[in-house]
Amino acid sequence: MTKLHGVPETSIYVTDLERAIRFYRDVLGLREIPGTLFAGGRGAALQVGGGPSVLLLFCAQINLQGGDLPAHGTVGGGHVAFRVEAGEMPAWRARLAEHGVEIEKLFAFGANPPSIYFRDPDGNSLELAVEGIWALEKS
């Protein structure tokens, strides 16, 4: 039987690539993957944590034109949730405040600690959440 094993990458669309890279690197601590600043200002790839997760930052206005890859992009804010440990939530609140990032909402899913919702400079909705917010099966 064939099955999907995970999501190795996800995309967020931005208008100012350099500003977005600084935000995700400096505020959230993502690591720009060397050699992945895509030609023509199309985008960049950043590693999330120490595992195999990648966040792609794409300039929608460039990617909608197509090229080597199929055309893709969106207008309006997207959403990405990043997994954090429950005990790290206070430190994340402090880090966001230190960088002048306003927390938009705290929302608890069941008995889990509340997720922290905030926006990136392009208005994308970002969430810091614990692993237990979804009732996932182990494969």
N, C-alpha and C positions, 0 to 999 in steps of 0.2 A: 504494500500500500504506500502511496506517496502522501506526504504531508508537508506543510510549511513548518520551519523550525525557528523562526524568529523574524525580527525586523532589523536588518543590519544598518539601515539608514532611513532617515526621514528628512523632509525638506521644510524649510521656512523661507518665505519670500520677503525680500527687503528692497529698499530703494537706494540705500547708501551702504555699499558693501564694506568699506573700511570702517565706518561707524559701527556696523553690525559686528564685525570681527572683534573690534575693541570691546564692545559690550559683552559678548559671549565669552571672550577670553578673560577680561579684567573683572567682570562682575560675577560670572558663573564659574570661572576657572576651567573652561574647556581649552583643549590644546589644538592649535592649528596644525594639521597634518602637513609636514614638509612636502613641497612640490604640488600642493593641491589648490593653489590660487589659479582658477581656471582662466584660460585665455579670453581676452577682450572684456574683462571685468564681469564675466558671466556668473562667478560664484567662488565658493571656497568650502573646504571640508574641515570639520573640527571633530576631534575625538571626545566622546562623553565618558568620563570616568576612565577606569583602567581596562574596561572590557571592549567587546567588539561593536559598540554602538557609535554611529557617526551621525552628526547633524550637518546637513548641507545647507548653506546659505546661498540662495540664488537671487539674482536680480531678475524679477519677473519680466520686465520690459525687454530684456535681452533674450531670455529663454523662450518667450512666446514666439520669437522669430524662427525657432528651430535651429537646424544646423546638423552637427554630427549626431545629436540625440533627438528624439521626438520633441516637438514643441510642448512646453508645459509652463504653468505659472498660474497665478491667481491674483485677483484684486480683492483687497480686504484682509483682515487679520486672520491668521491661522492659529493653531493651538498645539503646544507640545508640553507634555508632562515629563519631568525629570525625577527619577527615583532617588530619595534620600532616606537616611535612617531616622527613626523617631527622635532619638536623642540629639540629632543635629538641628532640629527645627529652631530652637532659640538662637543658635549661632547663625543660621541662615537669615533670620529676621534682622539680626544685628548687621550682617554683611550687606543686605539690601539697603538698610538705612544708611550705612556708611557710604554707599555709592549713590545716595539720593534717589533710590528706586522706591516708589510708593507701592505699598501692599494694597491691592485692590479689594481682596476679600480673603477671609479664612473660612474654609468649609470642611466639615468632618463627614466622612463617609462611614456610617456605622460607628463602631467603637474606636476607630482609628484616630490618631492625632489629626487635627485639621490640616488640609492642604493649604499651601500659601499660593495665592494667585497674584500675578503682577504682569506688567506689559514691558516688551522690549521697545527700543526707540521707534520701531515701525508700527507699533500697536498690536503686535502679535501677542496673544494670551499665553503666558507661561505659568506652569504649575510646578510646585515642589510637593511631591507626594510620597507616602510610604508604600511599600510593596503590597500590603494587605488590602488595598482599596478594591481589588478585583478578586473574585472567587475563582482562581485559576486552577486547572487540573495540572498535576505533575505528569510529564510524559516520560 
